[in-house]
């Protein structure tokens, strides 16, 4: 079930939201169209390679019985 649920993880990764203050703090923010400023910051904030690497790591599930 886990493998089926995570098979297309790379296609379902989403970029982080960008705060308005972060956009305003970009150098040349007034000269950049908003969509380019957002794309620039989300690319800087995202760790796509790290996320994909994490999903490739071995995984072990433990079942804990409650008494």
Jmol script that loads the backbone (N, CA, C; Angstrom):
load data "model"
ATOM      1  N   UNK A   1       0.815  -1.182   0.000  1.00  0.00           N
ATOM      2  CA  UNK A   1       0.000   0.000   0.000  1.00  0.00           C
ATOM      3  C   UNK A   1       0.871   1.263   0.000  1.00  0.00           C
ATOM      4  N   UNK A   2       1.954   1.227   0.783  1.00  0.00           N
ATOM      5  CA  UNK A   2       2.833   2.389   0.857  1.00  0.00           C
ATOM      6  C   UNK A   2       3.469   2.676  -0.505  1.00  0.00           C
ATOM      7  N   UNK A   3       3.957   1.640  -1.157  1.00  0.00           N
ATOM      8  CA  UNK A   3       4.602   1.831  -2.467  1.00  0.00           C
ATOM      9  C   UNK A   3       3.617   2.406  -3.481  1.00  0.00           C
ATOM     10  N   UNK A   4       2.390   1.926  -3.463  1.00  0.00           N
ATOM     11  CA  UNK A   4       1.379   2.437  -4.387  1.00  0.00           C
ATOM     12  C   UNK A   4       1.063   3.906  -4.085  1.00  0.00           C
ATOM     13  N   UNK A   5       1.003   4.244  -2.808  1.00  0.00           N
ATOM     14  CA  UNK A   5       0.664   5.618  -2.414  1.00  0.00           C
ATOM     15  C   UNK A   5       1.781   6.609  -2.722  1.00  0.00           C
ATOM     16  N   UNK A   6       3.020   6.128  -2.760  1.00  0.00           N
ATOM     17  CA  UNK A   6       4.150   7.033  -2.967  1.00  0.00           C
ATOM     18  C   UNK A   6       4.802   6.874  -4.341  1.00  0.00           C
ATOM     19  N   UNK A   7       4.223   6.087  -5.217  1.00  0.00           N
ATOM     20  CA  UNK A   7       4.831   5.804  -6.525  1.00  0.00           C
ATOM     21  C   UNK A   7       5.017   7.061  -7.372  1.00  0.00           C
ATOM     22  N   UNK A   8       4.086   7.980  -7.314  1.00  0.00           N
ATOM     23  CA  UNK A   8       4.176   9.179  -8.153  1.00  0.00           C
ATOM     24  C   UNK A   8       4.487  10.433  -7.333  1.00  0.00           C
ATOM     25  N   UNK A   9       5.240  10.259  -6.281  1.00  0.00           N
ATOM     26  CA  UNK A   9       5.560  11.361  -5.378  1.00  0.00           C
ATOM     27  C   UNK A   9       6.231  12.519  -6.102  1.00  0.00           C
ATOM     28  N   UNK A  10       7.144  12.228  -6.999  1.00  0.00           N
ATOM     29  CA  UNK A  10       7.873  13.288  -7.695  1.00  0.00           C
ATOM     30  C   UNK A  10       6.930  14.196  -8.476  1.00  0.00           C
ATOM     31  N   UNK A  11       5.859  13.638  -9.007  1.00  0.00           N
ATOM     32  CA  UNK A  11       4.908  14.434  -9.773  1.00  0.00           C
ATOM     33  C   UNK A  11       3.957  15.233  -8.879  1.00  0.00           C
ATOM     34  N   UNK A  12       3.866  14.843  -7.594  1.00  0.00           N
ATOM     35  CA  UNK A  12       2.908  15.495  -6.694  1.00  0.00           C
ATOM     36  C   UNK A  12       3.553  16.472  -5.726  1.00  0.00           C
ATOM     37  N   UNK A  13       4.856  16.675  -5.808  1.00  0.00           N
ATOM     38  CA  UNK A  13       5.506  17.640  -4.918  1.00  0.00           C
ATOM     39  C   UNK A  13       5.017  19.047  -5.250  1.00  0.00           C
ATOM     40  N   UNK A  14       4.792  19.820  -4.225  1.00  0.00           N
ATOM     41  CA  UNK A  14       4.334  21.202  -4.424  1.00  0.00           C
ATOM     42  C   UNK A  14       5.376  22.168  -3.870  1.00  0.00           C
ATOM     43  N   UNK A  15       5.422  23.327  -4.447  1.00  0.00           N
ATOM     44  CA  UNK A  15       6.356  24.347  -3.989  1.00  0.00           C
ATOM     45  C   UNK A  15       5.779  25.070  -2.781  1.00  0.00           C
ATOM     46  N   UNK A  16       6.642  25.594  -1.920  1.00  0.00           N
ATOM     47  CA  UNK A  16       6.160  26.289  -0.718  1.00  0.00           C
ATOM     48  C   UNK A  16       5.475  27.606  -1.057  1.00  0.00           C
ATOM     49  N   UNK A  17       4.602  28.042  -0.158  1.00  0.00           N
ATOM     50  CA  UNK A  17       3.973  29.351  -0.300  1.00  0.00           C
ATOM     51  C   UNK A  17       4.997  30.437   0.009  1.00  0.00           C
ATOM     52  N   UNK A  18       4.826  31.572  -0.618  1.00  0.00           N
ATOM     53  CA  UNK A  18       5.745  32.688  -0.425  1.00  0.00           C
ATOM     54  C   UNK A  18       5.014  33.817   0.293  1.00  0.00           C
ATOM     55  N   UNK A  19       5.627  34.325   1.327  1.00  0.00           N
ATOM     56  CA  UNK A  19       5.072  35.426   2.105  1.00  0.00           C
ATOM     57  C   UNK A  19       5.242  36.750   1.354  1.00  0.00           C
ATOM     58  N   UNK A  20       4.273  37.633   1.504  1.00  0.00           N
ATOM     59  CA  UNK A  20       4.325  38.945   0.843  1.00  0.00           C
ATOM     60  C   UNK A  20       5.560  39.746   1.281  1.00  0.00           C
ATOM     61  N   UNK A  21       5.945  39.615   2.544  1.00  0.00           N
ATOM     62  CA  UNK A  21       7.129  40.328   3.035  1.00  0.00           C
ATOM     63  C   UNK A  21       8.393  39.830   2.342  1.00  0.00           C
ATOM     64  N   UNK A  22       8.435  38.533   2.073  1.00  0.00           N
ATOM     65  CA  UNK A  22       9.589  37.971   1.366  1.00  0.00           C
ATOM     66  C   UNK A  22       9.648  38.504  -0.063  1.00  0.00           C
ATOM     67  N   UNK A  23       8.493  38.622  -0.694  1.00  0.00           N
ATOM     68  CA  UNK A  23       8.453  39.179  -2.050  1.00  0.00           C
ATOM     69  C   UNK A  23       8.938  40.624  -2.057  1.00  0.00           C
ATOM     70  N   UNK A  24       8.485  41.388  -1.087  1.00  0.00           N
ATOM     71  CA  UNK A  24       8.878  42.796  -1.010  1.00  0.00           C
ATOM     72  C   UNK A  24      10.366  42.946  -0.729  1.00  0.00           C
ATOM     73  N   UNK A  25      10.947  41.959  -0.063  1.00  0.00           N
ATOM     74  CA  UNK A  25      12.360  42.022   0.286  1.00  0.00           C
ATOM     75  C   UNK A  25      13.300  41.609  -0.829  1.00  0.00           C
ATOM     76  N   UNK A  26      12.759  41.099  -1.915  1.00  0.00           N
ATOM     77  CA  UNK A  26      13.616  40.717  -3.034  1.00  0.00           C
ATOM     78  C   UNK A  26      14.288  41.943  -3.650  1.00  0.00           C
ATOM     79  N   UNK A  27      15.554  41.788  -3.982  1.00  0.00           N
ATOM     80  CA  UNK A  27      16.243  42.860  -4.680  1.00  0.00           C
ATOM     81  C   UNK A  27      15.570  43.035  -6.046  1.00  0.00           C
ATOM     82  N   UNK A  28      15.321  44.215  -6.445  1.00  0.00           N
ATOM     83  CA  UNK A  28      14.639  44.530  -7.702  1.00  0.00           C
ATOM     84  C   UNK A  28      13.195  44.038  -7.721  1.00  0.00           C
ATOM     85  N   UNK A  29      12.569  43.906  -6.551  1.00  0.00           N
ATOM     86  CA  UNK A  29      11.202  43.375  -6.496  1.00  0.00           C
ATOM     87  C   UNK A  29      10.209  44.248  -7.260  1.00  0.00           C
ATOM     88  N   UNK A  30      10.417  45.536  -7.258  1.00  0.00           N
ATOM     89  CA  UNK A  30       9.490  46.420  -7.969  1.00  0.00           C
ATOM     90  C   UNK A  30       9.627  46.298  -9.484  1.00  0.00           C
ATOM     91  N   UNK A  31      10.772  45.855  -9.943  1.00  0.00           N
ATOM     92  CA  UNK A  31      10.997  45.726 -11.381  1.00  0.00           C
ATOM     93  C   UNK A  31      10.547  44.361 -11.912  1.00  0.00           C
ATOM     94  N   UNK A  32      10.408  43.384 -11.022  1.00  0.00           N
ATOM     95  CA  UNK A  32      10.027  42.033 -11.450  1.00  0.00           C
ATOM     96  C   UNK A  32       8.522  41.875 -11.510  1.00  0.00           C
ATOM     97  N   UNK A  33       8.013  41.210 -12.549  1.00  0.00           N
ATOM     98  CA  UNK A  33       6.598  40.838 -12.518  1.00  0.00           C
ATOM     99  C   UNK A  33       6.362  39.886 -11.348  1.00  0.00           C
ATOM    100  N   UNK A  34       5.193  39.961 -10.744  1.00  0.00           N
ATOM    101  CA  UNK A  34       4.897  39.164  -9.552  1.00  0.00           C
ATOM    102  C   UNK A  34       5.145  37.670  -9.771  1.00  0.00           C
ATOM    103  N   UNK A  35       4.719  37.124 -10.900  1.00  0.00           N
ATOM    104  CA  UNK A  35       4.877  35.683 -11.121  1.00  0.00           C
ATOM    105  C   UNK A  35       6.352  35.274 -11.163  1.00  0.00           C
ATOM    106  N   UNK A  36       7.225  36.142 -11.660  1.00  0.00           N
ATOM    107  CA  UNK A  36       8.654  35.825 -11.663  1.00  0.00           C
ATOM    108  C   UNK A  36       9.248  35.924 -10.259  1.00  0.00           C
ATOM    109  N   UNK A  37       8.787  36.887  -9.489  1.00  0.00           N
ATOM    110  CA  UNK A  37       9.264  37.018  -8.115  1.00  0.00           C
ATOM    111  C   UNK A  37       8.850  35.796  -7.292  1.00  0.00           C
ATOM    112  N   UNK A  38       7.598  35.363  -7.449  1.00  0.00           N
ATOM    113  CA  UNK A  38       7.117  34.171  -6.731  1.00  0.00           C
ATOM    114  C   UNK A  38       7.908  32.945  -7.175  1.00  0.00           C
ATOM    115  N   UNK A  39       8.122  32.785  -8.473  1.00  0.00           N
ATOM    116  CA  UNK A  39       8.879  31.633  -8.978  1.00  0.00           C
ATOM    117  C   UNK A  39      10.310  31.632  -8.441  1.00  0.00           C
ATOM    118  N   UNK A  40      10.912  32.804  -8.366  1.00  0.00           N
ATOM    119  CA  UNK A  40      12.276  32.910  -7.852  1.00  0.00           C
ATOM    120  C   UNK A  40      12.345  32.459  -6.397  1.00  0.00           C
ATOM    121  N   UNK A  41      11.433  32.970  -5.579  1.00  0.00           N
ATOM    122  CA  UNK A  41      11.468  32.621  -4.150  1.00  0.00           C
ATOM    123  C   UNK A  41      11.091  31.170  -3.894  1.00  0.00           C
ATOM    124  N   UNK A  42      10.100  30.647  -4.576  1.00  0.00           N
ATOM    125  CA  UNK A  42       9.730  29.245  -4.337  1.00  0.00           C
ATOM    126  C   UNK A  42      10.859  28.310  -4.733  1.00  0.00           C
ATOM    127  N   UNK A  43      11.571  28.661  -5.802  1.00  0.00           N
ATOM    128  CA  UNK A  43      12.715  27.848  -6.211  1.00  0.00           C
ATOM    129  C   UNK A  43      13.815  27.883  -5.163  1.00  0.00           C
ATOM    130  N   UNK A  44      14.031  29.048  -4.581  1.00  0.00           N
ATOM    131  CA  UNK A  44      15.055  29.181  -3.541  1.00  0.00           C
ATOM    132  C   UNK A  44      14.670  28.429  -2.264  1.00  0.00           C
ATOM    133  N   UNK A  45      13.378  28.448  -1.932  1.00  0.00           N
ATOM    134  CA  UNK A  45      12.924  27.839  -0.677  1.00  0.00           C
ATOM    135  C   UNK A  45      12.762  26.323  -0.776  1.00  0.00           C
ATOM    136  N   UNK A  46      12.444  25.833  -1.945  1.00  0.00           N
ATOM    137  CA  UNK A  46      12.151  24.409  -2.111  1.00  0.00           C
ATOM    138  C   UNK A  46      13.428  23.572  -2.096  1.00  0.00           C
ATOM    139  N   UNK A  47      13.318  22.406  -1.543  1.00  0.00           N
ATOM    140  CA  UNK A  47      14.417  21.436  -1.570  1.00  0.00           C
ATOM    141  C   UNK A  47      13.879  20.176  -2.245  1.00  0.00           C
ATOM    142  N   UNK A  48      13.649  20.269  -3.543  1.00  0.00           N
ATOM    143  CA  UNK A  48      13.058  19.159  -4.291  1.00  0.00           C
ATOM    144  C   UNK A  48      13.966  17.933  -4.247  1.00  0.00           C
ATOM    145  N   UNK A  49      15.264  18.133  -4.462  1.00  0.00           N
ATOM    146  CA  UNK A  49      16.191  16.998  -4.437  1.00  0.00           C
ATOM    147  C   UNK A  49      16.188  16.318  -3.076  1.00  0.00           C
ATOM    148  N   UNK A  50      16.174  17.117  -2.005  1.00  0.00           N
ATOM    149  CA  UNK A  50      16.145  16.547  -0.660  1.00  0.00           C
ATOM    150  C   UNK A  50      14.872  15.772  -0.393  1.00  0.00           C
ATOM    151  N   UNK A  51      13.751  16.308  -0.862  1.00  0.00           N
ATOM    152  CA  UNK A  51      12.468  15.620  -0.680  1.00  0.00           C
ATOM    153  C   UNK A  51      12.452  14.296  -1.425  1.00  0.00           C
ATOM    154  N   UNK A  52      12.931  14.298  -2.654  1.00  0.00           N
ATOM    155  CA  UNK A  52      12.963  13.058  -3.424  1.00  0.00           C
ATOM    156  C   UNK A  52      13.913  12.044  -2.808  1.00  0.00           C
ATOM    157  N   UNK A  53      15.049  12.534  -2.322  1.00  0.00           N
ATOM    158  CA  UNK A  53      16.010  11.633  -1.669  1.00  0.00           C
ATOM    159  C   UNK A  53      15.393  10.992  -0.425  1.00  0.00           C
ATOM    160  N   UNK A  54      14.660  11.785   0.336  1.00  0.00           N
ATOM    161  CA  UNK A  54      14.013  11.270   1.542  1.00  0.00           C
ATOM    162  C   UNK A  54      13.038  10.152   1.204  1.00  0.00           C
ATOM    163  N   UNK A  55      12.311  10.305   0.114  1.00  0.00           N
ATOM    164  CA  UNK A  55      11.332   9.289  -0.277  1.00  0.00           C
ATOM    165  C   UNK A  55      11.997   7.998  -0.749  1.00  0.00           C
ATOM    166  N   UNK A  56      13.272   8.065  -1.118  1.00  0.00           N
ATOM    167  CA  UNK A  56      13.999   6.876  -1.574  1.00  0.00           C
ATOM    168  C   UNK A  56      14.672   6.123  -0.426  1.00  0.00           C
ATOM    169  N   UNK A  57      14.737   6.737   0.747  1.00  0.00           N
ATOM    170  CA  UNK A  57      15.383   6.104   1.893  1.00  0.00           C
ATOM    171  C   UNK A  57      14.606   4.858   2.325  1.00  0.00           C
ATOM    172  N   UNK A  58      15.333   3.862   2.850  1.00  0.00           N
ATOM    173  CA  UNK A  58      14.630   2.677   3.369  1.00  0.00           C
ATOM    174  C   UNK A  58      13.652   3.082   4.472  1.00  0.00           C
ATOM    175  N   UNK A  59      12.576   2.351   4.545  1.00  0.00           N
ATOM    176  CA  UNK A  59      11.520   2.689   5.490  1.00  0.00           C
ATOM    177  C   UNK A  59      11.106   1.440   6.247  1.00  0.00           C
ATOM    178  N   UNK A  60      10.830   1.603   7.528  1.00  0.00           N
ATOM    179  CA  UNK A  60      10.393   0.475   8.328  1.00  0.00           C
ATOM    180  C   UNK A  60       9.160   0.912   9.125  1.00  0.00           C
ATOM    181  N   UNK A  61       8.125   0.110   9.070  1.00  0.00           N
ATOM    182  CA  UNK A  61       6.912   0.380   9.834  1.00  0.00           C
ATOM    183  C   UNK A  61       6.915  -0.490  11.077  1.00  0.00           C
ATOM    184  N   UNK A  62       6.541   0.085  12.188  1.00  0.00           N
ATOM    185  CA  UNK A  62       6.396  -0.663  13.436  1.00  0.00           C
ATOM    186  C   UNK A  62       4.934  -0.647  13.865  1.00  0.00           C
ATOM    187  N   UNK A  63       4.455  -1.790  14.260  1.00  0.00           N
ATOM    188  CA  UNK A  63       3.083  -1.884  14.742  1.00  0.00           C
ATOM    189  C   UNK A  63       3.145  -1.961  16.265  1.00  0.00           C
ATOM    190  N   UNK A  64       2.429  -1.061  16.909  1.00  0.00           N
ATOM    191  CA  UNK A  64       2.414  -1.006  18.368  1.00  0.00           C
ATOM    192  C   UNK A  64       1.018  -1.434  18.828  1.00  0.00           C
ATOM    193  N   UNK A  65       0.994  -2.465  19.642  1.00  0.00           N
ATOM    194  CA  UNK A  65      -0.296  -2.919  20.168  1.00  0.00           C
ATOM    195  C   UNK A  65      -0.602  -2.187  21.462  1.00  0.00           C
ATOM    196  N   UNK A  66      -1.822  -1.720  21.581  1.00  0.00           N
ATOM    197  CA  UNK A  66      -2.242  -1.055  22.803  1.00  0.00           C
ATOM    198  C   UNK A  66      -2.949  -2.073  23.691  1.00  0.00           C
ATOM    199  N   UNK A  67      -2.700  -1.978  24.970  1.00  0.00           N
ATOM    200  CA  UNK A  67      -3.330  -2.911  25.903  1.00  0.00           C
ATOM    201  C   UNK A  67      -4.366  -2.200  26.721  1.00  0.00           C
TER     202      UNK A  67
END
end "model"
wireframe off; spacefill off
backbone 0.3
color backbone group
